[in-house]
Amino acid sequence: MKKTSKRIAASPGPSRKPRRTSRTIAPKAAEPLLAFAALAKREGLRWYLFGAQAVAAYGVPRSTDDIDITVELRDRDLSALVAPLARAGFTPLIDDVAFAMQARVYPVRHRASGWNLDLVLAGPGIEERFLSEAVRQRMGTMEIPVIAAEHLVALKVLAGRPRDLEDVRGLVRIADLDEDRILETLRLLEAALDQRDLVPMYRRLRREAKR
């Protein structure tokens, strides 16, 4: 993942039924997101929105001019998507597809809007769960899958930068969160990455947010 960069191969555990939410994605991000959603539908791709735009989608004010998307290729090669992306109005920001496969991130620009999108290539394990449990948000005639708020919180704790930690506090203050689900996800990440500091960090951030 772009924001965490570490590949996470933990067992995903049992999936929950995907939810829908009445929150709305920022209108200014609509054009590039709808273009990608239509492409994903044509190509049969599973994907979800994460990062700052997902934080904003759950009601936490966030200012950013890029979009972070995780997309599942399964047995496809990234090169097979280059032409469909071009037809959908996206220009790659790097030419080396092999390098993008290795880095697991393929940055593109939506030509009409000028927005940049980081397409993060999903791996096996916990990201499969994130894909299965993404929350559906209606945008026009399309549904945009957004990473579940609890999974977003866990990834923000893992990323650990000041902006990410402030996002966690914001989500704790205003989002309807399943505490057990957050802790479960954090423990899966700890086991996968051999860390023991994620749950304590989240509990500290939660205390700070509730003051």
Buried (B, 14 or more C-beta within 10 A) or exposed (E): BBBBEEBBEBEBEEEEEEEEBEBBBBEEBBBBBBBBBBBBEEBEBBBBBBBBBBBBBBBBEBEBEBBBBBBBBEEBEBEEBBEBBEEBBBEBEEEEBEEBBEBBBBBBBBBEBEBBBBBBBBBEBBBBBBBBBBBBBEBEEBBBBBBBBBBBBBBBBBBBEEEBBBBBBBBBEEBEBEEEBBBBBBBBBBEBBEBEEBBEBBBEBBEEBEE
